[in-house]
Amino acid sequence: METFFQDVRYGVRMLLKKPGFTAIAVIALALGIGANTAIFSIVNALLLNPLPYKTPDKLVMLWQDYRAVNGPEREWVSPANFYDWRDQTQSFDGVAALIDWQPTLTGEYEPETLIGAGVSHDMFSVLGVQPALGRSFIAEEDQPTAERVVVLSHALWKRRFASDRFMVGRSINLGGESFTVVGVMPESFRFPLITNAEIWRPLRPLLSPRCGRACVVLRVIARMKPETTLESARSEMTGLSASLAQAYPMQIKRSV
């Protein structure tokens, strides 16, 4: 018992020394447990380091809820539902999606399989982070037939490209295809959910045209507007999901 109290006292002292960490932990517990939102899944992976996002307490994840058909409460999202949520909601300043991507760097470089993600063009603005070099994606690049472009992590830029400041605008070979580098992220940036991601490309070219509403392949992150609460966002999404359920029978209720 004495050891227990010693541990408690030590923990309290450490929290008092790091008020920023304490505030984040409180947010994670209050929202991740009390409000049944997935903000915890973003914050939890980054608790030991300063959060690299603008107002991270306004970031939430959106899931499809399949409990009505004996499925999971938090399922990944279909592309069709993502685009409907993005285009028809008023609670968010932005709604972005991601999909896993593991390209192989080839060409003049020694081959290496990289951990990356395909992201909707506004992902970095939703997170509140912009590249340290170059730019992020634009809407025109998030189309099936658009030019192939990528953004590099700072670590990849340093490790494989010798921190070459003229790398932006150059082409690299990924899986036998040529991609133009348009940006390099800041050194402090860590991508949510795929925390070891080192490279990103626009989302839409990775999506199969046959991927319908039952094709759950995306994870969705949204930024609530400053005046929006979780309760109001959940209320709006509940209403929208009811409308989509009528329009598309395969659509199941979802949760924020």
C-alpha positions in Angstrom: 0.0 0.0 0.0 2.9 2.4 0.8 4.3 1.7 -2.6 1.0 2.5 -4.2 0.8 5.9 -2.4 4.4 6.7 -3.4 3.4 6.0 -7.1 0.4 8.3 -6.8 2.5 11.1 -5.3 5.1 10.7 -8.0 2.4 10.8 -10.7 0.8 13.9 -9.3 4.2 15.7 -9.2 4.9 14.8 -12.8 1.5 16.0 -13.9 2.0 19.3 -12.1 5.3 19.7 -13.8 3.7 19.2 -17.2 0.4 21.1 -17.3 0.1 20.8 -21.0 0.3 17.0 -20.8 -2.2 17.1 -18.0 -4.7 19.1 -20.1 -4.4 16.7 -23.0 -4.9 13.7 -20.8 -8.0 15.3 -19.3 -9.4 16.0 -22.8 -8.6 12.4 -23.9 -10.4 10.9 -21.0 -13.4 13.3 -21.0 -14.0 12.9 -24.7 -12.7 9.4 -25.3 -14.7 7.8 -22.5 -17.4 10.2 -21.5 -18.6 11.3 -24.9 -17.9 8.1 -26.8 -15.8 9.8 -29.5 -12.6 8.7 -31.2 -10.6 11.7 -30.3 -8.9 9.5 -27.9 -7.5 7.3 -30.7 -5.7 10.4 -32.1 -4.6 11.9 -28.9 -3.5 8.7 -27.2 -0.8 7.9 -29.8 0.7 11.4 -29.1 0.3 11.9 -25.4 4.0 11.6 -24.7 4.9 14.4 -27.1 3.4 17.9 -27.7 0.5 17.6 -30.1 1.6 18.9 -33.5 -1.9 20.1 -34.6 -3.8 23.3 -34.3 -6.5 23.2 -31.5 -6.4 19.3 -31.3 -9.4 19.3 -29.0 -11.5 20.1 -32.0 -10.4 17.0 -33.9 -12.7 14.0 -33.9 -13.1 10.8 -35.9 -16.3 9.8 -37.7 -17.2 6.1 -37.9 -20.0 4.0 -39.3 -22.0 2.2 -36.7 -23.0 -1.4 -37.6 -24.5 -2.5 -34.3 -27.9 -2.6 -36.0 -26.7 -5.6 -38.0 -24.7 -7.1 -35.2 -21.5 -5.4 -36.4 -19.0 -3.2 -34.6 -19.9 0.2 -33.1 -16.9 1.8 -34.9 -16.4 0.6 -38.4 -14.3 2.3 -41.2 -16.1 4.4 -43.7 -17.1 3.9 -47.4 -16.0 6.5 -49.9 -19.6 7.3 -50.8 -20.5 8.0 -47.2 -17.4 10.1 -46.7 -18.2 12.4 -49.6 -21.8 12.8 -48.4 -20.6 13.6 -44.9 -18.1 16.1 -46.2 -20.5 17.8 -48.5 -23.6 17.9 -46.5 -22.6 18.8 -42.9 -22.4 22.2 -41.3 -20.7 21.3 -38.0 -17.2 20.9 -39.4 -14.6 23.2 -40.9 -13.3 20.2 -42.7 -13.8 16.5 -43.1 -10.8 14.5 -44.5 -10.2 10.8 -45.1 -7.2 8.5 -45.4 -6.4 5.0 -46.7 -3.3 2.9 -46.1 -0.6 3.0 -48.9 2.7 1.2 -49.0 4.6 2.1 -52.1 8.1 0.8 -53.0 10.7 3.5 -53.7 12.8 2.4 -56.7 14.5 4.0 -59.7 17.9 5.4 -59.0 17.5 4.8 -55.2 17.9 1.5 -53.4 14.5 -0.2 -53.2 12.6 0.4 -50.0 9.0 -0.2 -49.1 7.6 2.9 -47.4 4.8 3.3 -45.0 2.4 6.0 -46.2 -1.2 7.0 -46.8 -3.5 8.2 -49.5 -5.3 11.3 -48.1 -8.0 13.6 -49.3 -6.5 16.9 -50.5 -7.5 18.8 -47.4 -6.1 16.4 -44.8 -3.2 18.6 -43.7 -5.4 21.7 -43.5 -7.9 19.8 -41.4 -5.1 18.8 -39.0 -3.9 22.5 -39.1 -0.4 21.7 -40.4 1.3 22.9 -43.6 4.5 21.6 -45.3 7.8 23.1 -44.3 8.8 23.1 -47.9 6.6 23.4 -50.9 2.9 22.9 -50.5 0.2 20.4 -49.7 -2.3 18.9 -52.2 -4.8 20.9 -54.2 -8.3 19.8 -55.1 -7.4 19.2 -58.7 -4.8 16.6 -57.7 -7.4 14.6 -55.8 -9.0 13.3 -59.0 -8.7 9.8 -60.6 -6.8 11.1 -63.7 -4.7 13.8 -62.0 -0.9 14.0 -62.2 0.8 11.8 -59.6 2.2 13.8 -56.7 3.5 13.1 -53.2 4.4 14.9 -50.0 7.3 13.6 -48.0 7.9 13.4 -44.3 10.9 15.3 -42.9 12.5 12.0 -41.8 12.2 10.5 -45.3 13.4 13.7 -46.9 16.5 13.6 -44.7 17.1 9.9 -44.7 16.7 9.2 -48.5 17.2 12.5 -50.1 20.0 14.1 -48.0 17.7 17.1 -47.0 17.9 18.4 -50.5 16.0 21.7 -50.4 15.6 21.5 -54.2 13.7 18.2 -53.9 10.4 19.9 -54.4 9.5 19.7 -58.0 11.6 16.6 -58.7 10.3 13.2 -59.6 10.7 9.9 -57.7 9.8 6.4 -58.8 7.3 4.6 -56.6 6.3 1.1 -57.7 7.3 1.7 -61.3 5.4 5.0 -61.6 6.8 8.6 -61.6 5.6 10.9 -58.8 6.4 14.6 -58.5 7.3 15.8 -55.0 5.3 18.9 -54.1 6.1 19.3 -50.4 8.0 18.2 -47.3 6.3 18.2 -43.9 7.8 19.8 -40.8 10.2 17.8 -38.6 7.7 17.9 -35.7 4.8 16.5 -37.7 3.4 13.1 -36.8 0.5 11.7 -38.8 -2.5 10.4 -36.8 -3.5 6.7 -36.9 -0.5 5.8 -39.1 2.1 7.4 -36.9 5.1 6.0 -38.8 3.8 7.3 -42.2 6.6 8.9 -44.3 4.9 9.6 -47.6 1.4 10.8 -48.8 -0.4 10.9 -52.0 -3.9 12.1 -53.0 -6.7 9.8 -52.0 -9.1 9.5 -55.0 -6.7 7.8 -57.4 -6.3 4.9 -54.9 -10.0 4.2 -54.7 -11.6 1.6 -56.8 -14.5 2.8 -58.9 -16.4 -0.3 -57.8 -16.1 0.6 -54.1 -19.7 1.2 -53.1 -21.3 2.0 -49.8 -20.6 -1.4 -48.4 -16.9 -0.9 -49.1 -15.5 0.3 -45.8 -11.8 1.3 -46.5 -11.4 4.8 -45.2 -10.7 6.4 -41.8 -12.3 9.8 -41.4 -11.0 12.8 -39.4 -13.0 16.0 -39.0 -12.4 19.4 -37.4 -15.3 20.9 -35.6 -16.0 24.5 -36.0 -15.0 26.7 -33.0 -18.7 27.1 -31.9 -19.6 23.4 -32.5 -19.9 21.0 -29.6 -19.8 17.2 -29.8 -23.4 17.1 -28.9 -24.5 19.3 -31.8 -22.1 17.6 -34.2 -23.5 14.2 -33.2 -27.1 15.5 -33.6 -26.4 16.7 -37.1 -24.7 13.5 -38.1 -27.6 11.4 -36.7 -30.0 13.4 -38.8 -27.9 13.0 -41.9 -27.4 9.3 -41.4 -31.2 8.8 -41.2 -31.6 10.6 -44.5 -28.8 8.5 -46.1 -30.3 5.3 -44.6 -33.6 6.0 -46.5 -31.8 6.9 -49.7 -29.4 4.0 -49.6 -30.6 0.9 -47.7 -27.0 -0.4 -47.2 -26.2 2.8 -45.2 -26.2 2.1 -41.5 -26.4 4.6 -38.6 -23.1 6.1 -37.6 -21.7 7.8 -34.6 -19.3 10.7 -33.9 
